[in-house]
Amino acid sequence: MESAIEEAIARLKMILEHAEKKKQDAQLNIKQEVKMVKELPKYKGYTVDTRLKQFRKVDKSKPCLDFVDFESEEGQELLDGYEESLEE
């Protein structure tokens, strides 16, 4: 009888440890998701998207978006200036 009680206690401890680990994992996931949502940096009126490697500008007077890829000539000039501004 005593061994059955000890076994039940051991199982309950395992269940509690598992539940605590799940809770900690969920909290980490929430923290990671919060870190992912942020405002992108701005440079010379452009939004700098390093993930997509683009500068983007919205012209509010016209219904259009201006996309400049980092790999383009204009993009390289903007990128050089942007990186210099980060060093200052």
C-alpha positions, -999 to 999 in steps of 0.1 A, spaced: 0 0 0 28 24 9 46 18 -24 14 26 -43 11 59 -24 48 67 -32 42 58 -68 12 81 -70 32 109 -53 60 104 -78 35 106 -107 19 138 -94 54 154 -91 61 145 -127 28 159 -138 35 191 -119 70 194 -133 57 189 -168 30 215 -163 55 240 -150 78 234 -180 49 239 -204 40 272 -186 76 284 -189 78 274 -226 45 293 -232 59 324 -215 91 322 -236 70 320 -268 50 350 -258 82 370 -250 96 360 -284 64 370 -302 64 404 -285 100 410 -295 92 403 -331 66 430 -333 84 463 -335 86 494 -355 110 494 -384 137 521 -385 134 552 -407 160 569 -429 155 599 -452 117 593 -452 121 556 -460 112 527 -438 143 504 -437 133 467 -439 165 446 -435 146 414 -436 133 421 -471 164 442 -480 143 472 -491 138 508 -484 101 518 -486 85 552 -488 48 561 -489 39 592 -508 8 605 -490 0 630 -519 -1 601 -544 -16 566 -539 18 548 -545 46 531 -527 83 535 -536 104 504 -531 141 505 -534 160 473 -532 193 473 -513 210 457 -544 201 486 -567 224 516 -572 201 539 -554 196 513 -527 234 510 -522 237 548 -518 209 548 -492 222 518 -474 257 533 -472 242 565 -457 220 546 -434 248 524 -420 270 556 -415 241 571 -395 240 541 -373 277 545 -365 273 581 -353 
